Amino acid sequence: MQNNWHLGGSDLFYGASVEKKEFMSLAIRRDIRKDYILFFENDPGNSCFYIDKGIIRIFKTTLEGKEPIYFLRRQGEFFGLAEVIGANPRKANAQAITPSVLYEISRTKFEDLLSRYPKFSKQIIQILGGRIRYLGEQIENLMVCDVSTRLAKLLVYLSYEFLLDQEDWMKPVMMPFTLTQEQMASMTGSCQQTISEILKKFQADRLITISGKRITILDPLKLFELVQT
């Protein structure tokens, strides 16, 4: 695994307080309820969003009614970047899966911000490059990894920032939010029944425990080793 695991965590504005203050002064705060759709595929890409709180899923809707999830965006992350920079229509849908606080900025104001802060502009380019690499890895995973490995990678990916905060990787860590089995299936190119069976096996192997909708990784180091195979 490379730096793509960091796509689920660190704040873009870390160490950039001036840029963040300027951004906040130009953006509009939006308090979003759970399940609210921010935009649909083919909508005009005339703004982007910074997540101050909450989780946003970026997904497609297929002709068969399935909703494969491309990304989950969390606190400290941007979404809608590729379209706003290129002034292109949206390539996917965006929906809040938790109550969220977002800051929306228009394309013209965002471009002005990038022109005045080259370091910030470079960060945005690096983020977009990292996301392209991540999608490439996802395609590779679908071709060469079995569903168990893909699910293990997903669990590590979603919990990675919390694993970094603890020194002992043999210490259990609870996933920061809940996903349905259908959502996990859509992120791993599988089906709900297969995900259910693998989760039961992970529990039997003492890799995880499930209480209600909450998943706790009991042995992060062993799960991390599994995704390396």
GUKOL-755038 format. One record per atom (N, C-alpha, C): x, y, z; residue in three letters. Coordinates in pm, whole numbers, padded with zeros to 5 digits, always signed. Layout:
<dovos>
XYZala
...
</dovos>
This chain:
<dovos>
+00083-00120+00000met
+00000+00000+00000met
+00087+00125+00000met
+00039+00226-00069gln
+00113+00351-00075gln
+00036+00458+00001gln
+00066+00585-00030asn
+00004+00696+00039asn
-00146+00709+00016asn
-00201+00628-00074asn
-00343+00637-00101asn
-00427+00612+00023asn
-00370+00541+00121trp
-00447+00518+00242trp
-00477+00649+00314trp
-00398+00753+00290his
-00421+00881+00355his
-00539+00956+00295his
-00597+00903+00190leu
-00711+00971+00128leu
-00830+00978+00222leu
-00834+00900+00323gly
-00948+00902+00412gly
-00927+00980+00538gly
-00829+01071+00548gly
-00806+01127+00678gly
-00764+01269+00689gly
-00637+01302+00660ser
-00577+01427+00703ser
-00646+01549+00645ser
-00643+01658+00724asp
-00707+01783+00684asp
-00621+01853+00579asp
-00682+01891+00471leu
-00612+01960+00364leu
-00546+02088+00412leu
-00608+02154+00508phe
-00559+02282+00556phe
-00461+02270+00673phe
-00416+02147+00703tyr
-00320+02130+00812tyr
-00193+02210+00781tyr
-00156+02298+00872gly
-00038+02382+00852gly
-00059+02494+00753gly
-00183+02522+00717ala
-00213+02627+00619ala
-00326+02714+00673ala
-00303+02774+00789ser
-00408+02851+00857ser
-00449+02975+00777ser
-00355+03037+00709val
-00386+03156+00631val
-00480+03120+00516val
-00445+03013+00444glu
-00528+02970+00333glu
-00667+02928+00380glu
-00674+02861+00496lys
-00803+02818+00547lys
-00891+02938+00586lys
-00830+03036+00650lys
-00906+03156+00689lys
-00960+03227+00566lys
-00878+03236+00462glu
-00921+03300+00339glu
-01032+03219+00272glu
-01014+03088+00271phe
-01117+03002+00211phe
-01250+03019+00283phe
-01248+03013+00415met
-01372+03025+00492met
-01443+03158+00469met
-01366+03262+00445ser
-01426+03393+00421ser
-01496+03400+00285ser
-01454+03314+00192leu
-01511+03315+00057leu
-01622+03211+00040leu
-01622+03108+00124ala
-01716+02996+00109ala
-01846+03022+00185ala
-01947+02943+00151ile
-02077+02950+00216ile
-02098+02824+00299ile
-02131+02842+00425arg
-02156+02727+00513arg
-02290+02663+00478arg
-02290+02529+00477arg
-02412+02454+00451arg
-02426+02342+00554arg
-02534+02343+00628asp
-02564+02237+00724asp
-02656+02137+00655asp
-02608+02014+00640ile
-02676+01915+00556ile
-02727+01800+00642ile
-02851+01763+00619arg
-02908+01647+00689arg
-02860+01516+00625arg
-02871+01409+00701lys
-02836+01276+00652lys
-02921+01242+00529lys
-02858+01180+00430asp
-02920+01132+00306asp
-02945+01243+00204asp
-02910+01367+00236tyr
-02931+01477+00141tyr
-02838+01462+00020tyr
-02892+01482-00099ile
-02813+01475-00222ile
-02756+01613-00253ile
-02623+01624-00257leu
-02558+01753-00287leu
-02565+01785-00435leu
-02539+01684-00517phe
-02551+01701-00661phe
-02565+01564-00727phe
-02614+01569-00851phe
-02632+01448-00930phe
-02534+01447-01047phe
-02511+01328-01100glu
-02429+01315-01220glu
-02485+01403-01331glu
-02395+01471-01401asn
-02425+01562-01512asn
-02474+01700-01468asn
-02487+01724-01336asp
-02513+01861-01290asp
-02393+01948-01323asp
-02411+02079-01337pro
-02298+02168-01362pro
-02196+02162-01247pro
-02069+02154-01282gly
-01963+02149-01180gly
-01911+02288-01150gly
-01995+02372-01092asn
-01956+02512-01072asn
-01918+02547-00929asn
-01896+02445-00845ser
-01850+02470-00708ser
-01786+02343-00654ser
-01711+02357-00545cys
-01658+02242-00474cys
-01683+02260-00326cys
-01659+02156-00249phe
-01700+02153-00109phe
-01586+02109-00018phe
-01579+02172+00099tyr
-01487+02131+00205tyr
-01571+02078+00320tyr
-01534+01961+00373ile
-01611+01898+00479ile
-01555+01937+00616ile
-01634+02015+00689asp
-01596+02053+00825asp
-01639+01946+00924asp
-01748+01876+00890lys
-01799+01768+00975lys
-01885+01677+00890lys
-01874+01545+00912gly
-01961+01453+00843gly
-01892+01364+00742gly
-01972+01286+00670ile
-01922+01191+00571ile
-02009+01200+00446ile
-01943+01209+00331ile
-02012+01220+00202ile
-01971+01101+00117ile
-02070+01037+00054arg
-02036+00930-00039arg
-02048+00982-00183arg
-01949+00944-00265ile
-01948+00976-00407ile
-01978+00847-00480ile
-02086+00844-00556phe
-02131+00718-00614phe
-02198+00739-00750phe
-02212+00630-00820lys
-02283+00626-00948lys
-02414+00550-00930lys
-02504+00565-01024thr
-02626+00484-01029thr
-02628+00413-01164thr
-02629+00280-01162thr
-02627+00203-01286thr
-02769+00184-01339thr
-02777+00135-01462leu
-02908+00109-01523leu
-02984+00001-01447leu
-02910-00086-01377glu
-02974-00193-01300glu
-03017-00145-01162glu
-02990-00017-01131gly
-03030+00037-01002gly
-02927+00022-00892gly
-02810-00032-00925lys
-02703-00045-00826lys
-02633+00090-00806lys
-02569+00106-00689glu
-02504+00233-00657glu
-02360+00210-00610glu
-02269+00178-00702pro
-02129+00159-00663pro
-02069+00287-00606pro
-02002+00274-00492ile
-01942+00388-00424ile
-01796+00401-00468ile
-01759+00518-00519tyr
-01621+00543-00561tyr
-01535+00590-00444tyr
-01589+00683-00366phe
-01514+00741-00254phe
-01607+00766-00137phe
-01549+00769-00017leu
-01612+00829+00099leu
-01526+00946+00140leu
-01584+01063+00148arg
-01511+01183+00186arg
-01547+01221+00329arg
-01445+01255+00407arg
-01466+01281+00549arg
-01415+01419+00590arg
-01422+01445+00720gln
-01382+01573+00776gln
-01241+01610+00731gln
-01227+01734+00683gly
-01096+01783+00640gly
-01068+01762+00493gly
-01162+01700+00420glu
-01141+01670+00279glu
-01228+01757+00189glu
-01186+01766+00063phe
-01263+01832-00042phe
-01330+01727-00130phe
-01439+01767-00193phe
-01494+01687-00303phe
-01552+01782-00407phe
-01565+01729-00530gly
-01609+01813-00641gly
-01495+01890-00705gly
-01371+01852-00675leu
-01254+01927-00723leu
-01233+01914-00873leu
-01237+01789-00923ala
-01203+01768-01064ala
-01295+01847-01156ala
-01424+01850-01124glu
-01520+01919-01210glu
-01505+02070-01200glu
-01483+02121-01079val
-01476+02265-01063val
-01352+02323-01130val
-01242+02249-01127ile
-01120+02297-01190ile
-01132+02294-01342ile
-01195+02192-01395gly
-01211+02182-01539gly
-01339+02242-01592gly
-01425+02293-01500ala
-01555+02347-01538ala
-01637+02244-01617ala
-01632+02119-01569asn
-01701+02009-01636asn
-01825+01967-01558asn
-01918+01898-01624pro
-02035+01844-01552pro
-01990+01740-01450pro
-02073+01720-01349arg
-02042+01622-01246arg
-02033+01482-01307arg
-01936+01404-01260lys
-01917+01269-01310lys
-01987+01165-01222lys
-02036+01207-01106ala
-02101+01114-01013ala
-02197+01192-00925ala
-02261+01121-00833asn
-02353+01181-00737asn
-02283+01197-00603asn
-02329+01292-00522ala
-02274+01312-00388ala
-02388+01318-00288ala
-02377+01236-00183gln
-02483+01230-00082gln
-02422+01222+00057gln
-02483+01294+00152ala
-02440+01288+00292ala
-02492+01159+00354ala
-02404+01080+00414ile
-02450+00960+00483ile
-02454+00982+00634ile
-02414+01102+00678thr
-02433+01146+00816thr
-02471+01294+00810thr
-02531+01349+00917pro
-02547+01495+00921pro
-02411+01561+00903pro
-02403+01662+00819ser
-02273+01718+00781ser
-02274+01871+00781ser
-02155+01927+00801val
-02134+02071+00787val
-02032+02090+00675val
-02073+02157+00569leu
-01988+02177+00453leu
-01967+02325+00428leu
-01858+02354+00356tyr
-01834+02489+00306tyr
-01821+02481+00155tyr
-01911+02548+00086glu
-01916+02545-00060glu
-01857+02673-00116glu
-01770+02658-00216ile
-01707+02774-00278ile
-01727+02767-00429ile
-01754+02881-00490ser
-01777+02885-00634ser
-01647+02866-00711ser
-01660+02827-00837arg
-01542+02802-00920arg
-01456+02927-00934arg
-01517+03045-00957thr
-01438+03167-00976thr
-01361+03204-00850thr
-01425+03191-00734lys
-01356+03224-00609lys
-01247+03123-00577lys
-01273+02996-00609phe
-01173+02893-00584phe
-01052+02913-00673phe
-01075+02943-00800glu
-00964+02969-00891glu
-00882+03089-00847glu
-00950+03191-00795asp
-00878+03309-00744asp
-00791+03271-00625asp
-00844+03186-00539leu
-00768+03140-00422leu
-00645+03062-00465leu
-00660+02975-00563leu
-00547+02897-00612leu
-00439+02985-00673leu
-00480+03089-00744ser
-00384+03178-00809ser
-00304+03259-00708ser
-00363+03287-00593arg
-00296+03369-00492arg
-00215+03288-00391arg
-00237+03157-00388tyr
-00165+03072-00293tyr
-00109+02951-00367tyr
+00009+02963-00425pro
+00069+02854-00504pro
+00087+02724-00425pro
+00120+02736-00296lys
+00139+02615-00215lys
+00007+02539-00202lys
-00101+02612-00183phe
-00233+02551-00174phe
-00270+02486-00307phe
-00238+02554-00416ser
-00263+02501-00549ser
-00189+02370-00570ser
-00065+02364-00524lys
+00014+02241-00537lys
-00050+02127-00457lys
-00102+02159-00339gln
-00169+02056-00258gln
-00289+01997-00330gln
-00365+02084-00396ile
-00482+02037-00469ile
-00441+01943-00583ile
-00334+01978-00652ile
-00285+01892-00760ile
-00242+01756-00705ile
-00175+01757-00590gln
-00130+01632-00529gln
-00249+01545-00488gln
-00352+01609-00437ile
-00472+01536-00397ile
-00537+01469-00517ile
-00553+01544-00625leu
-00615+01490-00745leu
-00532+01374-00801leu
-00400+01388-00798gly
-00313+01281-00843gly
-00327+01157-00756gly
-00337+01177-00625gly
-00354+01065-00534gly
-00485+00993-00557gly
-00588+01068-00590arg
-00719+01005-00613arg
-00718+00924-00742arg
-00646+00969-00840ile
-00634+00891-00964ile
-00560+00760-00936ile
-00453+00769-00855arg
-00380+00647-00820arg
-00468+00551-00741arg
-00550+00606-00652tyr
-00639+00523-00571tyr
-00737+00448-00660tyr
-00797+00517-00757leu
-00889+00451-00848leu
-00819+00342-00929leu
-00693+00370-00967gly
-00615+00268-01037gly
-00594+00146-00952gly
-00567+00166-00823glu
-00550+00053-00732glu
-00680-00025-00716glu
-00793+00048-00713gln
-00921-00019-00701gln
-00948-00111-00820gln
-00913-00063-00939ile
-00929-00146-01059ile
-00839-00269-01051ile
-00716-00248-01006glu
-00623-00360-00991glu
-00675-00460-00888glu
-00731-00408-00777asn
-00785-00496-00673asn
-00895-00586-00729asn
-00981-00528-00812leu
-01091-00605-00869leu
-01040-00718-00959leu
-00924-00695-01021met
-00870-00794-01113met
-00790-00903-01044met
-00717-00867-00937val
-00622-00963-00881val
-00651-01006-00737val
-00738-00934-00665cys
-00763-00968-00526cys
-00899-01035-00509cys
-00907-01132-00416asp
-01037-01190-00387asp
-01118-01094-00299asp
-01246-01126-00278val
-01334-01034-00206val
-01290-01017-00060val
-01238-01123+00001ser
-01191-01114+00140ser
-01081-01009+00154ser
-00987-01013+00061thr
-00877-00915+00065thr
-00929-00774+00039thr
-01021-00761-00057arg
-01076-00629-00087arg
-01152-00573+00033arg
-01225-00658+00104leu
-01298-00611+00222leu
-01201-00575+00335leu
-01097-00655+00351ala
-00996-00622+00453ala
-00931-00488+00423ala
-00899-00464+00296lys
-00841-00335+00257lys
-00936-00221+00287lys
-01064-00242+00262leu
-01162-00138+00289leu
-01167-00104+00438leu
-01168-00206+00523leu
-01173-00182+00667leu
-01050-00109+00717leu
-00933-00147+00664val
-00809-00077+00701val
-00813+00067+00651val
-00856+00086+00527tyr
-00864+00218+00467tyr
-00953+00311+00548tyr
-01068+00262+00590leu
-01163+00346+00663leu
-01118+00377+00804leu
-01030+00294+00860ser
-00986+00313+00999ser
-00842+00361+01010ser
-00779+00388+00896tyr
-00634+00409+00894tyr
-00589+00526+00982tyr
-00661+00640+00976glu
-00618+00756+01052glu
-00623+00728+01202glu
-00716+00643+01247phe
-00726+00610+01387phe
-00617+00511+01428phe
-00580+00424+01335leu
-00469+00332+01361leu
-00338+00409+01376leu
-00323+00517+01298leu
-00201+00597+01307leu
-00188+00666+01442leu
-00302+00694+01506asp
-00302+00766+01633asp
-00266+00679+01752asp
-00264+00548+01733gln
-00231+00459+01844gln
-00100+00386+01814gln
-00017+00375+01916glu
+00115+00314+01899glu
+00106+00162+01886glu
+00012+00103+01956asp
+00001-00044+01958asp
-00099-00089+01853asp
-00050-00147+01744trp
-00138-00192+01636trp
-00202-00326+01666trp
-00179-00380+01786met
-00251-00500+01829met
-00369-00461+01917met
-00386-00332+01941lys
-00496-00282+02023lys
-00620-00264+01936lys
-00738-00310+01982pro
-00859-00295+01901pro
-00891-00149+01869pro
-00951-00128+01753val
-00994+00006+01714val
-01133-00004+01651val
-01223+00085+01694met
-01359+00086+01640met
-01363+00172+01515met
-01429+00122+01412met
-01444+00201+01291met
-01520+00329+01324met
-01480+00442+01265pro
-01535+00572+01305pro
-01680+00596+01265pro
-01733+00515+01176phe
-01873+00530+01135phe
-01924+00397+01083phe
-02052+00390+01057thr
-02112+00265+01014thr
-02140+00265+00864thr
-02128+00147+00806leu
-02169+00124+00668leu
-02258+00002+00665leu
-02357+00003+00578thr
-02438-00117+00560thr
-02358-00220+00480thr
-02401-00345+00486gln
-02335-00448+00407gln
-02350-00420+00258gln
-02462-00360+00219glu
-02481-00323+00079glu
-02379-00218+00036glu
-02351-00121+00124gln
-02253-00018+00091gln
-02113-00077+00083gln
-02080-00168+00174met
-01949-00234+00166met
-01937-00318+00039met
-02047-00381+00001ala
-02046-00459-00123ala
-02020-00370-00243ala
-02083-00251-00245ser
-02067-00162-00359ser
-01926-00105-00368ser
-01855-00099-00255met
-01719-00047-00253met
-01615-00155-00282met
-01658-00280-00283thr
-01563-00390-00307thr
-01599-00472-00431thr
-01699-00426-00506gly
-01737-00498-00627gly
-01792-00635-00598gly
-01873-00646-00493ser
-01926-00776-00453ser
-02077-00765-00434ser
-02132-00858-00353cys
-02276-00855-00323cys
-02294-00868-00172cys
-02412-00834-00125gln
-02438-00830+00020gln
-02418-00966+00084gln
-02463-01073+00019gln
-02452-01207+00077gln
-02306-01247+00098gln
-02222-01216-00001thr
-02080-01249+00012thr
-02015-01169+00124thr
-02047-01042+00133ile
-01992-00958+00240ile
-02034-01011+00376ile
-02161-01051+00388ser
-02210-01106+00514ser
-02131-01230+00555ser
-02104-01318+00459glu
-02031-01441+00487glu
-01886-01412+00528glu
-01824-01315+00461ile
-01684-01281+00494ile
-01675-01215+00630ile
-01769-01128+00663leu
-01771-01065+00795leu
-01785-01170+00905leu
-01867-01271+00880lys
-01882-01380+00978lys
-01751-01456+00993lys
-01680-01477+00882lys
-01551-01546+00888lys
-01448-01461+00963lys
-01446-01329+00935phe
-01355-01239+01007phe
-01383-01244+01157phe
-01511-01255+01194gln
-01545-01264+01337gln
-01496-01397+01394gln
-01517-01504+01320ala
-01474-01636+01366ala
-01321-01642+01382ala
-01250-01569+01297asp
-01104-01565+01303asp
-01053-01461+01403asp
-01146-01398+01476arg
-01111-01297+01578arg
-01039-01176+01518arg
-01072-01145+01394leu
-01018-01022+01333leu
-01104-00902+01367leu
-01236-00924+01375ile
-01329-00816+01405ile
-01437-00867+01498ile
-01512-00771+01553thr
-01636-00802+01623thr
-01739-00701+01578thr
-01865-00743+01572ile
-01972-00656+01527ile
-02077-00646+01638ile
-02108-00524+01677ser
-02211-00498+01777ser
-02311-00401+01716ser
-02430-00452+01684gly
-02526-00369+01613gly
-02473-00340+01474gly
-02453-00212+01443lys
-02396-00173+01315lys
-02249-00132+01327lys
-02193-00144+01447arg
-02056-00102+01470arg
-01958-00217+01453arg
-01851-00192+01376ile
-01744-00291+01358ile
-01621-00245+01436ile
-01566-00335+01516thr
-01440-00310+01586thr
-01335-00405+01532thr
-01223-00351+01490ile
-01111-00434+01444ile
-01035-00481+01566ile
-01040-00610+01594leu
-00978-00665+01715leu
-00828-00679+01701leu
-00782-00712+01581asp
-00639-00735+01559asp
-00596-00657+01434asp
-00576-00523+01448pro
-00540-00441+01332pro
-00416-00488+01259pro
-00315-00535+01334leu
-00190-00578+01270leu
-00214-00699+01181leu
-00291-00795+01228lys
-00319-00914+01149lys
-00402-00878+01025lys
-00497-00787+01041leu
-00579-00744+00926leu
-00492-00669+00826leu
-00399-00587+00876phe
-00308-00513+00789phe
-00219-00609+00711phe
-00173-00714+00777glu
-00091-00814+00709glu
-00170-00886+00601glu
-00300-00904+00624leu
-00385-00971+00527leu
-00394-00893+00398leu
-00400-00760+00406val
-00414-00679+00286val
-00283-00671+00207val
-00173-00714+00268gln
-00046-00713+00198gln
-00028-00834+00108gln
-00112-00936+00128thr
-00094-01061+00053thr
-00149-01049-00089thr
</dovos>
